[in-house]
Structures are given as C-alpha cells and as structure tokens.
Amino acid sequence: MRAGQIPTDMKMLIFLVGAGLVALIIWTILARRRTSDWGFRDLLKSPGLEIDWESERETFERNLLEAQSWTESELRKEVHHYVFEAPTQRDGWDEYKLLGELGDRVHPLLLEILRDTSLHQKLVKVTGKNLVEEAPINRICNLLETRPPEECIPALAPFATGTSNHVRNAVLGRIAETGSEQSLPFVQIAFSDEDEYIRSYTISGLKEALTAGRLAPAAAAKVFELGAALYAKGDADDRDVAELLVVLHPAKASEHLCSPNLFKPEFRLLHTGLKALRTHGLKPDRNQLLALLHSLETEELSYPNDYALGEVFRLIGLFADPSDASIMERYLSSANAQVSEGAADGLIALHGQEQFRERLSSRIESNGLASLTTPQLHCHALFMYDAEVNNGGHSQYFFNTSGMHWREALAGLEAIGARERHALLAEALSQFGKEFPAVDRTQRKNQLAKIIRRNEDAFDEIDERYFASKERLEVLTAKYVINNADDFQ
C-alpha cells in the first residue's frame, strides 16, 4: 500500500480474498523453491507455475491422514526436524501445516524442548531470515499459536527478557494469547518494552485470547488497567491499544478515551481512539465532537491531526444531523486525503448509507452479480479495481479474477467522474491491443504473460501515475452513492 492510500473495509476484504490469493501462491511456490530470487513477475510470465489448489488440498489431506497415525517416536522426530533443521518457517512450510493440525499431540513435545535448559542457547540462535530473523524458538511459537496451553508460560518465561527483539516478539505474544492470569506480569513487561512491535504483538495475542474466550475475568480487568495506562502515555506507535480497550470493556473504554486530557488535538493517539469508538458503534457526545472539530480546524492538518479530523467527520455523520452536512461538503475538496475521505464517509453516514458496502456484498453473496443495478455494479467493480491496483498494480488486477470486470470498472470510473483514473485504466487496457483482456481467467493470464515477457515494466509507469493521482475515488464514490441512494438501500 502506497503512502496516503488508506483502504476502506471493503478494500481490505478484497485484498484478503483476491490479492491475498497472489501472496499465497507466491508463498507456496517460494516454500518449494527455497530461493528468494523468484517473484510475482515470474508467475506473470509463466502462469503455468500457479498452484493446482485442488491437487494441493488432496495431497495435504493424504499426508495429514498419514500423520495422524504417526507413533510418538515418529512425531517427535518430525517436531525436532521442523524446529531445529528448517532454517525458517517458509522452508518447513509443509511440516508446519501438518504439525499445526496435530495441535494437542504436538504441544507436550514443544514444552519438553522448552524445558530442556541445555537447548536454550540453540533455541535463540538465528537460523535464517524470513522477512525478519528467525530462530528455532520462533518456530515453536508458531506451532503454539491459536490455542497455546497455560503450561507454556513458565516454559517460555526464560526467553521473555534478555533476548533479541524477534524472540521476545514471538514469546510475549504467545504468552499473552493464553489469556491466563499467569500471563499478566509478562503483559506488563511487554507494555514497558521500548520496541513498539513487541507491544503490538502482545496486544494481538491478548485480542486472540479475548476472541477465543480464554481471557480470564481477573486478567481482563488488569489488562484494561495496563492498556489504559499505555494509551494515556500517547506513544504514536501504540496504535492498537485503543481497540483492545474498547473490546475489553466498551463503556469504560468510551469514558477513558473521551476524557478531557485525551480528547484533544495535542494527544497523539486521538485518532486511534476515535476510530476504535466508531468501529465498535460507540458515539461520543455530539457537542464534545463538535468542539473537537473546531479545535482541529485551527491545527495544522498533518499527521496525526488529519487522521483525527477524518475520524471526527465519520463519527459526526452517524448522528445524521442535516446541519452538519455543509461543513463536511466543504472538506470534500481538501488536498489532504485523510480529511477529504473522512468527510466523504461522514456524508455517507449522514445519508444513512454507512453500511452500503456491506449491503452490496450481502446482495452479491445471496443473489449474484446479475442481481446488481448498474450503479451497484459500478461500485463493486471500482472497489475491486482500486484495491487490486493499490496492492499490486494493474498486472495483479488483470491476473486475478477481479480483472474480468474491467469493462464495469471503466464504466464506473466514467460514471463517478474520475477522468484521470479512467484514462489510466484505458491506457493499461491498450497494452492488450485490439483483443482487450479476456473474461476467461486462463486466457487473460496468457495474454498478460505475452505482455510481461515482451516488457516487464509494461504497467509500471501507469501504476506510478495511479498511485500519485490526487483524484479521490472515495469522495467521488460517496457523491455517486448519495446521488443514487435508492440503489444502495
């Protein structure tokens, strides 16, 4: 994602389902090839390299069936090989998937390794790099994810302090994920750590514990206290803690996040608190919001004040007060993307359309694309197009299934008045010559392969102009939805 390109929730969903498919393909092939000099363009040039997922599923199920009958000795051998012989999780990807499915049988063997003090130095020694440095203990923590037993806390404790950042990240995050009261001293250690990623990993672990119903009530109360103190410190890197507070205790979190000393432009985490409240359906007092709005208007619109103002607009829109429309309309033309897109979202909410994306998705899921009206189809195609291009450029868009809807995307750009982006998509389409991209994905991938083999950089310059464009699709789409409100009810 390029700087200044902040996706909507729908774009994130598209990214996970569509663009994420490309990442999974590359990850799987890389895991097999054991090399780092292979990339997406190789897949574009040779679409036959794409994984046959049905065959992969069948192979995995056969291997899992066999693994389920492993003796204790065989299982121990596989665990030790994955932990100590695989340089990284990527290199041991197939083993990781199988062992992860065996969960409860694997955990005692992992704890046995952790409790063996003669292995401690070996466990923290870096064996490879998979984006970040990785040691055997990282692979142990990977296998403990989703349901780490409480017994892992004392076993992991020796590695929670005095070790490298990449080790503490994994260890403290996994301890937090147990949700046990025993984890609280380690949560406190993590929240005091100077490394922002360690604090973030720990918060993620606590959220997992909460979602899975493992966070003990006494632990939840103490975590809230620690989290509230961390939020009040106002470190700009602690962007996740506000949501943790809201999930833990909505009423108490709302009171804390809206307290006078934290509900002001000078507070660096203000925008994260506002977003957490909005995301979970909590509205601050309207007059308090309007006062904050007027204060923010007098501040320089740079980070994080621009993010805060955008969130204020989104929250104010939820009150659906027509008198608020004029100020949001005035900010639609702001050169600051966070402000203009926040104002657009606020107007959408003011007109009762804040759920239009979800309603659109639900309609597609229930009745298919053929059930969509023209304005709905335009918006759907634009969401797909913008999310794919922002994530991986036009080549990714045409490679994925989203690319079959290029005609609807082109028509949508024209309909909402996005002239610059319409011209860019038209220019990208011209790379295909008179044929244009095929609806059939296999045929379209073969077309794309010919283009990329001829010129690897075929779409690069178009992509860069797309990323640099000041044309705000969120703003133009908001106006389009409001002007076609009947289609989005």
Salt bridges, closest charged atoms under 4 A:
GLU50 OE2 - ARG441 NH1 3.33
GLU50 OE1 - LYS445 NZ 2.40
GLU54 OE2 - ARG57 NH2 2.29
GLU56 OE1 - ARG32 NH2 2.46
GLU61 OE2 - ARG57 NH1 2.80
ASP91 OD1 - ARG34 NE 3.68
ASP94 OD2 - ARG32 NE 3.98
GLU95 OE2 - HIS81 ND1 2.67
ASP104 OD1 - ARG147 NE 3.72
GLU112 OE2 - ARG76 NH1 2.37
GLU133 OE1 - HIS166 ND1 3.84
GLU134 OE2 - ARG139 NH1 2.94
GLU177 OE1 - ARG174 NH1 2.61
GLU177 OE2 - ARG214 NH2 3.68
ASP193 OD2 - ARG168 NH2 3.04
GLU225 OE2 - LYS222 NZ 3.15
ASP235 OD2 - ARG199 NH2 3.44
ASP238 OD1 - ARG199 NE 2.62
GLU243 OE1 - LYS207 NZ 3.07
GLU243 OE2 - HIS280 NE2 3.44
GLU297 OE1 - HIS294 ND1 3.33
GLU297 OE2 - ARG330 NH2 3.43
GLU311 OE1 - ARG278 NE 2.76
GLU311 OE2 - ARG314 NH1 3.36
ASP321 OD2 - ARG286 NH2 3.20
ASP324 OD1 - ARG286 NH2 2.77
ASP345 OD2 - ARG314 NE 2.77
ASP386 OD2 - LYS11 NZ 2.38
GLU427 OE2 - ARG465 NH2 2.65
GLU456 OE2 - LYS45 NZ 2.18
ASP457 OD1 - ARG41 NH1 3.21
ASP460 OD1 - ARG41 NH2 2.65
GLU461 OE2 - ARG465 NE 2.76
ASP463 OD1 - HIS394 ND1 2.67
GLU464 OE2 - ARG2 NH2 4.00
GLU474 OE2 - LYS11 NZ 2.53
